[in-house]
Amino acid sequence: MARAELPVGEAQTLLLHVLERDRAWYFAHADEPVGANIEARFVDLTARRQRGSPVAYLVGHREFWSLDLTVNPAVLIPRPDTELLVSWGVELAGQHQCQRLLDLGTGSGAVALALATELPGCQITAVDVSQAALAVASANGQRLELSNVTYRRSDWFADLPGEQWPLIVSNPPYICADDPHLLQGDLPAEPRSALVGGTDGLDCIRAIISSAAAHLVSPGWLLLEHGWQQAFDVRRLLGEGGFTAVASRRDLAGHERVSGGRLL
């Protein structure tokens, strides 16, 4: 059975990667022939994409918050929805003059590095349980020359005893274990540990909220990304955890995507 052709945008991205050129060059030279080696590499990438490999993994990078981030199968591919977490974090850090903040489950470092770019006077701790993910995040930080980020291995707060921050942000795993979307799009190729949050998708969020009080200065803020149908439950969990001023913010599609609260 013949495989479906790739969308034009994906095919162009793969070709430009092989050519090591940008789109401006492509449109100026689109009619020029390519060598056999270039064609063979492009055909190989196209076949791998048709078999389900994400474009971001094939080309090795993805843009987030205007930052070009290296990604590989050890980390989740950054999504535009997560920029809402960054923007709220920047807002709170500015309002409360935060000198330090914590990013739990940093993955590729997308959130931590975006915050570091916007808050150069703030020292950011980027934490992940995966050493492979931390290697990706650290390499991204070095390449972007961001010196206000430190990288530490910890299973949520487990290896951070006694440490506190005025602001904690996290994009934890929040997909339900039986969600059919896990079999669609790029998700089958991404690390399941970065996607699945237990039977109802809220296990990691519960764990973070239940331990956050010991790691927040008073007053301190906790911001959590979650699924588009989970905002009510996350607000409830925050309230039960003693947080006040609990609220949610909507992404560009109008879905409540990030919830947070203040601990006095």
N, C-alpha and C positions, 0 to 999 in steps of 0.2 A: 504494500500500500504506500502510495506517495505521501510524503510529509507535507503539511501545509506550509506555505511560504511565510516567512517572518513578516511582521509589520514593518513598514518602510523605516520608521524611526529606529527600531531595534537593529535592522540590517545596517543602516548607516552608522550607528554607534559601533557595531562590531568592525565594520570596514575601516572606520577612522582609527580605531584602536590598532588594527593591524598596520595601517599606513603610518601611524604615529603623526597624524595631522589633525587640524581642527576643521570645523564645518565651513569656515570661510574659504579655506584652501580647497575643500571638496567641491564647493559650488563653482569655484573658478577653474577646476581641472576635472570636472565630472566625466568628460568625454575621453580622457586620456586612458590608454590601456595600462594594465598592471602586470607585473611579472608573475611567472608561474609560482614562485614561492609565496608571494602575497596572496594569490588566488587560493593556493592550497591551505594556507593558514585560515583564510576567511571561510572556506568551505568547512574546515574542521570546527571552527567556532559556531558556525551556523548549525551544524549537525548536533553539537552539544547543547545549543540553545533549544533546538527542537526536541531534544530528549529531556528537557526540563531544567537544565542549569540556568540559574538567574543571570541576566546580562551583567549585573553588578559584579558577580563573582568572576565571570568570564573576562571582563576588562580590568577587574581589580580595584575599582573605586566607585564611589557614589557621592554626589554633591548633597550637602546638608548645611543649611544656614550660610550658604555661599562659600562653604569650605569644601575642598576636594579631599575626601576621606578614603584612605585605603580600606578595603573590606575583603574578607575571605570567608570560607565556610565555618570558621570559628566564631563568627559574630553575626548578629542580626543585621540585616540591611536597613539603614536608616530610612524612615518614612517622613514625608512632609508633615503629617499630623503631629509628630513629636516636637515640631518647632513651637507649638503652643506651650508646651512645658518650659521651653527655654524662655519664651517671651514673658511668661508669668514670673519665672524665676528672676529674670533681669529686673522686672518691675519691683518685686519685693526686696531684692538685694539693694536696689537704689533707695527705696523708701526707708529701709531700716539700716542703711549704711553697713551692710554685712561685710566683714573682712574675711570671713571663712564660710565655705559651704561644702556640703557632701553630696556626691552623685552616687547613688546605690545601683549596682548592676550596670556599669558604664558601657560594657560591650566594646564597640569600636571607638568609644570616647566621644561620640557625636554630641551628646548633651553637655558633658563637662567641657569640651573644647569650644563649643559655641558660647557657653557661659564665660569661659576664660577670655575669649575674644572681646566680648561686650563688657567684661568687668576686670580690666587689667590690674586693678588694685586689690582684687579678691583672691585669696588662696583657696584653690579647689582641690578636694580630695576625691579621686575617682576610684571606686571600689568595684571589684568583680570577683566571683568565686573561681572563674576560669583563668588560669595562667595564660592560656593561649589568647584569650580575649584581651587581657592586660597587655600582652606583647603588641597586639595590633593598636590598642589605644595609645600606648607609650610611643610607638613609632610614628603615629599620626601627630602626636603632640610635638615630637622632636622635629618632624618635617615642617610643621607650621610655626616652629620657633616660639612655642607658648611655654614660658618658664613658670607660670603660676599654677601648674597642675602637678600633683603627686599621685602616684598609682600604687594601690595596695590591694593585696589579696585578702578577701574576707567573704564568708557566707553571710550576707547581709551584715548584721552588727556583731557577729560572733567574735571576730578578731579585732574589735574596736572598743575594748572595755574602758569605761571611764571617760571616753572622749565625747565632746559635745560640740554642736554647731548651731548657729542661729537659723539656718535654712538647710533643709534636706530635700532633695528632689530624686525621683526615681521613675523609670519606665520599666516596671517589672514584668515578668511573664503573666499574662492575664487571659489567655484563651482557654476555654473549657476543653478538657481532654478528649471529648467526643465531638468537638466542633467539626463539621464537614469541610470548613474552609482550610483546615490543616492539610487537606489533600489537593488543594487548588493553588494555582499560580506559582509563586516562588516558595511558598511556605514549606513544601515537602523537602526542599534542599537546605533550609535554614536550621540552625541548631534547635532541636525540640526543647531543650532546657531553657532557652531564651524566649520561648513562645507559650508553653503550657503552664497554667497556674492551678492545676488540680481539677477535680470534678466540676466545680462551678467557676473555675478560673480565678478565684479570689484567695487561694492559699498564700501566695507570696505577699499580697496586699495585707492580709490579716497579720502575717508574721512581722511585716515592717511596722504597721500601726501599733501592734502590741508591744514592740520594743522601742519605739521612737522616743517615748517620754524620757528614757534614761540617757538619750543622746541629743536632746534639744536643750539649749539654754532657755531661760525664761525671760521674756516670751520668745517662742521659736515657731517656725512654720514648716509644715510638711506638705509637699506637692506630689501627687501621684497620677501618672497616666493610667488609663484603663480602657476597657472596651466601651463601645458606643451605647450599650444597653446596661452598663454596670454603675452608672453615676449614682443612682438612688442608693444602691447597696454600699458603695464606697462612702458616700456621705453618712449613711447610718453607722458604718464601722468607725468612722472618724469621730462622730458624736459619742458613741459608746466608749471610745478610747480617751475621752476627756477633752477633745479638741473643740474650740469655739470658732466663730466666724467661718463656719464651714460653707464652702461654695464650690460650684463647678463652672468651668468655662467651655465654650463651644468651639469646635474646629471649623474650618472653612466650609464644610458640608453641613454645618448646623447641628452636629452631634456633640453632646456633652462628653468631652474627651479627657479632661484633666480636672481633678478635684483636690482640694486642699483645705487646711485649717490651721489655726493657731493654738499653741499650747501655752497657757499662762503659768 
